[in-house]
Amino acid sequence: MPAQQQALLVVRNKTPMFSYLIIFLATFSLAHSNPCIDEEKYLNFLSAIQNNSTNNYFAVITVKDLNSGRVKEICSKGNFISGAVYRELKLDYDSISDKKVYDYFKLKTTRYFEFRSKAALKNIDFYNYNENLIKQIASEFPIETICKQIDVSGQYSVEIEGKRMKALAHVLFNRGYMTGESSCEGGRLLFVKRK
């Protein structure tokens, strides 16, 4: 008998309260952990870090300021995240350091970083990052419609200024979509398909 049918029999043969508990636990675990989205975000993160084109990709990381203990989820371009790590680890920009940094990034499957260096924190705009703007952008833009458009057409772009662009990139990244800003067309957020 398949596992799903066995689980249904267990639930049917127990008290209603037990059934509700099982359903609640299953729903809670699905709502708080989505391995597919987590893997997608990790792969998008690595892609943003490795990207060297004129179209800079955004990634979202969680950062703890070891000086204050404050933790923030930050959206930044991959090259700024790399720069923060070089500053934190006090590395030179050379091929040996490049390999160390990339190996370091590969270990960051949760995209969680702890920085003490104020230069590293400034590089990703930690001190000025507006977490409230993310909520505002999420309610201002039709996020579900944007996601459907990307799923159907594989395209999305919008003209938007710097901090608001970063906030929209943040919201979309957390939905599993990678975006970037073209240096040639500054002020335009573009959906980017991972290679």
C-alpha positions as CSV (number, residue, x, y, z in Angstrom):
1,M,0.0,0.0,0.0
2,P,1.5,3.4,-1.0
3,A,2.7,5.7,1.9
4,Q,0.0,8.3,1.2
5,Q,-2.8,5.8,1.7
6,Q,-1.2,4.5,4.9
7,A,-1.0,8.0,6.2
8,L,-4.6,8.6,5.4
9,L,-5.6,5.4,7.2
10,V,-3.7,6.5,10.3
11,V,-5.4,9.9,10.3
12,R,-8.9,8.4,9.7
13,N,-8.4,5.9,12.6
14,K,-7.4,8.6,15.2
15,T,-9.5,11.2,17.0
16,P,-10.5,14.4,15.2
17,M,-8.1,16.3,17.4
18,F,-5.2,14.1,16.3
19,S,-6.2,14.5,12.6
20,Y,-6.2,18.3,13.0
21,L,-2.8,18.2,14.6
22,I,-1.3,16.2,11.7
23,I,-2.8,18.6,9.2
24,F,-1.6,21.6,11.1
25,L,2.0,20.2,11.4
26,A,2.0,19.3,7.7
27,T,0.8,22.8,6.7
28,F,3.2,24.5,9.1
29,S,6.2,22.6,7.7
30,L,5.3,23.4,4.1
31,A,4.8,27.1,4.9
32,H,8.1,27.5,6.6
33,S,10.4,25.5,4.4
34,N,10.3,25.1,0.7
35,P,13.3,23.2,-0.5
36,C,12.6,24.0,-4.1
37,I,12.6,27.8,-3.5
38,D,15.5,27.5,-1.1
39,E,17.6,25.7,-3.7
40,E,16.5,28.1,-6.5
41,K,17.6,31.1,-4.3
42,Y,20.9,29.5,-3.5
43,L,21.6,28.8,-7.2
44,N,20.5,32.4,-8.1
45,F,22.8,33.6,-5.4
46,L,25.8,31.7,-6.8
47,S,24.9,33.0,-10.3
48,A,24.8,36.6,-9.1
49,I,28.2,36.2,-7.4
50,Q,29.8,34.7,-10.5
51,N,28.3,37.2,-12.9
52,N,30.9,39.5,-14.5
53,S,28.7,41.1,-17.2
54,T,27.5,44.7,-17.5
55,N,24.1,43.4,-16.3
56,N,24.6,43.1,-12.5
57,Y,22.5,40.5,-10.8
58,F,20.8,41.0,-7.4
59,A,20.9,38.4,-4.6
60,V,19.4,38.4,-1.1
61,I,21.5,37.5,1.9
62,T,21.0,37.5,5.6
63,V,23.7,39.5,7.4
64,K,24.6,39.8,11.1
65,D,26.6,42.9,12.1
66,L,28.9,41.4,14.7
67,N,29.5,44.9,16.2
68,S,25.9,45.5,17.1
69,G,24.3,42.0,16.9
70,R,21.7,43.4,14.4
71,V,20.5,41.0,11.7
72,K,19.1,42.1,8.4
73,E,18.0,40.5,5.2
74,I,19.8,42.6,2.5
75,C,19.4,42.7,-1.3
76,S,22.6,43.7,-3.1
77,K,24.3,43.2,-6.4
78,G,26.5,40.1,-6.5
79,N,29.7,42.1,-7.1
80,F,29.0,44.2,-3.9
81,I,28.4,41.0,-1.9
82,S,31.7,39.7,-3.2
83,G,33.4,43.0,-2.4
84,A,32.1,42.8,1.2
85,V,33.5,39.3,1.6
86,Y,36.9,40.4,0.3
87,R,36.9,43.2,2.8
88,E,35.8,41.0,5.7
89,L,38.4,38.3,5.0
90,K,41.0,41.0,4.2
91,L,41.9,39.4,0.8
92,D,43.6,40.8,-2.2
93,Y,41.9,40.8,-5.6
94,D,43.9,38.0,-7.3
95,S,43.2,34.5,-8.6
96,I,44.1,32.7,-5.4
97,S,41.7,34.9,-3.4
98,D,39.1,34.6,-6.1
99,K,39.1,30.8,-5.6
100,K,39.0,31.1,-1.8
101,V,36.0,33.5,-2.0
102,Y,34.1,31.4,-4.5
103,D,34.7,28.2,-2.3
104,Y,33.5,30.3,0.7
105,F,30.3,31.2,-1.2
106,K,29.6,27.6,-2.2
107,L,29.4,26.7,1.5
108,K,26.8,29.5,2.2
109,T,23.8,27.4,1.2
110,T,21.6,29.4,3.6
111,R,23.2,32.7,2.4
112,Y,23.9,33.8,6.0
113,F,26.9,36.0,6.7
114,E,28.5,37.5,9.7
115,F,30.5,40.7,9.2
116,R,32.6,42.7,11.6
117,S,34.3,45.0,9.1
118,K,32.4,48.3,8.8
119,A,33.8,48.6,5.2
120,A,32.2,45.2,4.3
121,L,28.9,46.3,5.9
122,K,28.9,49.6,4.0
123,N,29.7,47.8,0.8
124,I,26.3,46.1,0.9
125,D,24.5,49.2,2.3
126,F,23.8,47.4,5.6
127,Y,23.4,50.6,7.6
128,N,21.0,52.3,5.2
129,Y,19.0,49.3,4.0
130,N,15.3,50.1,4.4
131,E,13.4,46.9,5.4
132,N,10.1,48.8,5.4
133,L,10.5,49.7,1.8
134,I,10.4,46.0,0.9
135,K,6.9,45.7,2.5
136,Q,5.8,48.9,0.7
137,I,7.0,47.7,-2.7
138,A,5.4,44.2,-2.1
139,S,2.0,45.9,-1.6
140,E,2.5,48.6,-4.3
141,F,3.5,46.2,-7.2
142,P,1.3,43.4,-8.5
143,I,3.8,40.7,-7.5
144,E,1.6,37.7,-8.4
145,T,1.0,39.2,-11.9
146,I,4.7,39.9,-12.3
147,C,5.5,36.3,-11.3
148,K,2.9,34.9,-13.7
149,Q,4.3,37.1,-16.5
150,I,7.8,35.8,-15.9
151,D,6.5,32.2,-15.8
152,V,4.6,32.6,-19.1
153,S,6.9,34.8,-21.2
154,G,10.3,34.5,-19.4
155,Q,10.5,38.3,-19.5
156,Y,9.9,41.3,-17.2
157,S,11.4,44.7,-17.0
158,V,10.5,48.0,-15.3
159,E,12.0,51.4,-15.0
160,I,12.5,52.1,-11.3
161,E,14.9,54.1,-9.2
162,G,17.8,52.7,-7.1
163,K,16.4,51.9,-3.6
164,R,13.0,51.0,-4.9
165,M,14.7,48.8,-7.6
166,K,16.6,46.9,-4.9
167,A,13.4,46.4,-2.8
168,L,11.5,45.0,-5.9
169,A,14.6,42.8,-6.7
170,H,14.5,41.6,-3.0
171,V,10.8,40.6,-3.2
172,L,11.2,38.8,-6.5
173,F,14.4,37.0,-5.4
174,N,12.6,35.6,-2.4
175,R,10.0,34.2,-4.8
176,G,12.8,32.5,-6.7
177,Y,13.3,35.0,-9.5
178,M,16.6,36.5,-10.3
179,T,16.8,40.1,-11.6
180,G,19.5,42.5,-12.6
181,E,20.2,46.0,-13.7
182,S,22.0,46.7,-16.9
183,S,24.8,49.2,-16.5
184,C,24.1,50.3,-20.1
185,E,20.4,50.9,-19.3
186,G,20.7,52.1,-15.7
187,G,17.3,52.5,-13.9
188,R,15.8,49.4,-15.5
189,L,15.2,46.2,-13.5
190,L,15.2,43.1,-15.7
191,F,14.3,39.5,-15.1
192,V,17.4,37.3,-15.7
193,K,17.2,33.6,-16.5
194,R,19.9,31.7,-14.8
195,K,22.4,30.1,-17.2
